[in-house]
Amino acid sequence: MLGLDDDHNGEQTNVTEARKIEAPLAAPEKLEADLVVLPREIAEDGRGLYDDSVITIVKELESLGADARYQHEKDGRAWIGEEGAAKIALDLIIGIASGAGWSGLQALFRGSFRTRRVRVRVGRYEQLADGSTKAEWYEIDGNGAEVSEMLRELERSEGHDEKARTEEIEE
């Protein structure tokens, strides 16, 4: 069983959950595509430092019909990896701005990463009536099939999670 981590009883469980997290430092105010892959950190020279597990992710997402891009242009990206990180097949920080984005990301995890361990930090972006943008950030860790299912639950819960810690971003 999958569920949103609302920390209502403080018990630890072994199910895949979406934990609410603070927005990454590199999180943009708004997204310019269905899916925007964010860097793990920003170098002093302004380049985005991306986990080397996401080198081909944009092409894979585009092949699934999503408008996906990196936050930084090609000359503004650098790739970093860590020894011993082989246990995680994919460590992804991504913002989602549309239904096509949700569908593409879920398909990716159900397909290429179905049985492999992945960790995704996902931002759910929503344009509000007053023109501002609301972003909620979550972290999910599990095999691809579990993560896909948890993303489906997050998409369904959009706008219905009153306990959500949200970040209001003014344009």
QUIGI-V927313 format. One record per residue. N is the residue number from 0. D_CENTER is the distance of its C-alpha to the mean C-alpha in Angstrom with 1 decimal. Layout:
BEGIN
((N	D_CENTER) (N	D_CENTER))
END
This chain:
BEGIN
((0	20.8) (1	17.3) (2	16.8) (3	15.1) (4	16.2) (5	18.7) (6	20.8) (7	23.9) (8	26.1) (9	24.8) (10	25.2) (11	23.1) (12	22.2) (13	21.1) (14	18.8) (15	15.1) (16	13.7) (17	10.8) (18	11.9) (19	11.7) (20	11.2) (21	12.4) (22	10.5) (23	10.4) (24	13.7) (25	12.6) (26	10.7) (27	12.8) (28	14.9) (29	14.2) (30	12.5) (31	15.0) (32	13.5) (33	11.7) (34	8.7) (35	8.7) (36	7.7) (37	8.6) (38	11.2) (39	11.6) (40	14.7) (41	17.3) (42	20.7) (43	23.9) (44	24.7) (45	21.5) (46	19.9) (47	16.2) (48	16.0) (49	13.4) (50	13.2) (51	15.7) (52	13.8) (53	11.9) (54	15.3) (55	15.6) (56	12.1) (57	12.8) (58	16.2) (59	15.0) (60	12.7) (61	15.8) (62	18.1) (63	16.4) (64	17.2) (65	14.1) (66	14.6) (67	12.2) (68	12.9) (69	12.3) (70	12.8) (71	16.1) (72	18.9) (73	20.2) (74	22.8) (75	20.5) (76	18.2) (77	19.2) (78	18.0) (79	18.2) (80	18.5) (81	19.9) (82	22.7) (83	22.3) (84	18.5) (85	19.6) (86	18.8) (87	15.0) (88	14.8) (89	11.3) (90	9.4) (91	6.2) (92	4.6) (93	3.5) (94	5.4) (95	7.0) (96	10.8) (97	12.7) (98	13.9) (99	14.0) (100	10.4) (101	9.8) (102	12.8) (103	12.0) (104	8.7) (105	10.9) (106	13.8) (107	12.4) (108	11.8) (109	15.1) (110	16.8) (111	16.5) (112	14.8) (113	16.5) (114	18.5) (115	16.7) (116	14.8) (117	11.1) (118	8.7) (119	5.0) (120	4.0) (121	2.3) (122	5.4) (123	8.0) (124	10.6) (125	14.2) (126	17.4) (127	20.2) (128	23.8) (129	25.0) (130	22.8) (131	20.4) (132	16.7) (133	15.0) (134	11.5) (135	10.3) (136	7.8) (137	7.3) (138	7.4) (139	8.5) (140	11.0) (141	13.4) (142	14.7) (143	13.0) (144	15.2) (145	14.3) (146	10.6) (147	11.3) (148	13.7) (149	11.7) (150	9.2) (151	12.6) (152	13.8) (153	11.2) (154	12.0) (155	15.6) (156	15.6) (157	14.5) (158	17.3) (159	19.1) (160	17.8) (161	20.5) (162	19.8) (163	16.3) (164	16.2) (165	15.3) (166	15.6) (167	18.0) (168	17.9) (169	21.2) (170	21.5))
END
